[in-house]
Amino acid sequence: MLPIGHYLFLSLALFIIGVIGVVTRRNVIVVLMSIELILNAVNINLVAFSRLYGDVAGQVFALFIIADAAAEAAVGLGIIIAFFRNRETVLADEMDLLKW
Amino acid sequence: MIPAGYFLVHLWLIPLFPLATAALMLIIGKRLPKAGVSLLCVGSVGLSFIYAAGAVLQLLAAEPEHRVAQQILFEWLTPGPMQMTGGRAIQFVADWGFLLDPLSCVMVLVVTGVGFLIHVYSVGYMGHEGGYYRFFGYMNLFMFAMLTLVLANNMLLMFVGWEGVGLCSYLLIGFYFLKKSASDAGKKAFIVNRIGDAGFILGILLTAVTLGAIRFTSQGLPDAEGASGILQALKAAVDTHALANGAPVLTGIALLLFVGAMGKSAQIPLYVWLPDAMEGPTPVSALIHAATMVTAGVYMVARMNAVYQLAPFAMDVVAVVGATTAIFAASMALVQNDIKKVLAYSTISQLGYMFLALGVGAFAAGIFHLMTHAFFKALLFLGAGSVIHAMSGEQDIRKMGGLWEKIPITAKTFAVATLAIAGIFPFAGFFSKDEILGQAFDRFFFLWIVGFITAGMTAFYMFRLLFLTFFGYSRADEHVEKHIHESPPAMTVPLMILAALSIIGGWIGWPGSLGGENRFERFLEPVLAGVLTETGAVKIAHHALAKEIFLMVASLAIAGGGIWLAYQFYRTKRFAPELVAAKWPKVYQLLLHKYFVDEIYDAAVVDRTKDLGTLLGRFDANVIDGVGVNGAGWLARFGSTLSMWWDKWIIDGLLNFSAKMMQLFSYPVRLLQTGLFSSYAMLILAGLVVLLVYYGHHVQVLLRSVR
């Protein structure tokens, strides 16, 4: 069995990639995909610790997160399509309607 | 038969008949046939005459001192508290009531009798004129007002009649209202009368506050003791020495009332309207401006004789004004060429005689002359109307002449009236004029001379008129000449009746010196006694027989002299009027232009009034409109500008200022809010990193425990 540190490192790497994606990318779809990466980084953590401690609750929690991510993707993509229909753009820096 | 006292309790019907027909004429007269209009209007005046005559006859049945019938129809102004001078509070009351005493008997008979004859005449005279119904409507309205005036039992109701006759006079002078001179003359009469009326109403008010009554007398009323009358109040005041003979307030009342009489009876200085009033139809001149309305002032002064007898100064003023007017107007009549203008000035002159009589205390003589004058002057005017009718509307006596044969009835009746006004025995004017001059002789010798000379002038100008109109060669135009014709019977019959009255009308006052007993004066005595029990300052003088005969001969002589002069001037041509005029051109011009009085009034009053109007107009345009209205507008605009500025800069400014400040202070905060979720995410991340660094130690411990 691999030591927990490897899992944590993988998870950290995925998380950082996700964060960088969310912060830097302009395309909202890519941002949505990056958020998926962050969620999955969390999932890896949960599953890894579940295995380490022999506690199944972590895995159950991970399953919830996957379900949640699916719902989130559905809602998020729906918003993006609706927005695109209105403004014909999916670029984040053009979505500044809430700006004062 | 007619029950005793029937006419006396139906006094109110006398003015009501003409009022009813006047109302009928003015409402539906246009749709009535001419015959209907004539029948109704003349008939109503005839009915009034019958009722008046009946009432007078029934009054005559009573004893002389009980010859007063007073009847109150209703309370007109309900009693109200009024404070008299001196502080005594009384109940002021004015009723709509009628009074028939010897004085109003004379007036009511003259008004209805002469009025009836003139109405009959008008049927003939106005037959071809337009507005026939309108003419008769106004005439009947006039009869109503005049009868109200003479029958009124108090001053205020008298004033109603007084104003009513003024209105009708205005309407009838301006009857041919399309003619500018006629409508101007109407206005002139109305406006000049206003001045007099102001005096009259002030006199009424002063009487009311001084004596506490405006009813002439309480005699003849059911509760004669309780009811208040001027005569009774005056008597009480004199008896208690509250008012002495010649008290200033009584002089004030008398003078104010006389101002009213001046206006209505055309005395100096308010006579100017009467000559112009000749613009009206000739029957109007006869009825209103000769026989009845213009004598209202004489009647009013005689009616108020009790006050005048206690105001010797006012009496003197009346006498002097009367005598001055008499000679002044007579002098203007000498040179007039319009047949009606001569008669108009003659009327003014004769009214002056009446006031002379009143002023010297010969009230009965004044009323006597009023009556005889009504007969012969109405006759003269109607005769003049008949002449004008025959001459196709020509009024200039220079274009007449030789009418004696062509219109004999008119000419003969006119001659009778001329003899009457000249004062030739035994025509009516002789008795009345002689009575006046006889009274003036003792009381005011200088005024007697004035009246005496006027008598000569009267004879002269009247015979000048007679000679120029009816004698000599015809100077008329050819086409006028052809149409000369005698008037129809409707016109000539009234002329003949009036001629008869002009002859015999004076016999009722046949003086004692000629074997008569002057019944007229005796008849009026109860009304004209005044309130002074002892022989006062003003009392009718009784002359010695010889003196009276002398005075009569003297006035006959001067009348004869005037006639002789007129005969020499205009018949034998021994003197030529043109030469006389050329010899004294200034005098002639002065007389011809009526002393330039109209011009002086225009310059002194009318133009000044117009100037005042212009001035007030300018004041209105510049000060009221300029400073006032426009100023107020400017002020409102200025205020609203100020208010707007306040609103814009202070109220709105405060709001905007707070918003601006908000904007200013929100600047750094706003910089953070980019609206880009990536920058928000970046900030979250930065926050996370800060937290991690800050709590790094704890994280390290956490990680170590995990391992």
Interface residues (C-beta under 8 A of the other chain):
Chain A: I4 G5 V19 V22 V23 T24 R25 R26 V31 A92 D93 M95 D96 L97 L98 K99 W100
Chain B: R670 Q673 T674 G675 L676 F677 S678 A681 M682 L685 V706 R707
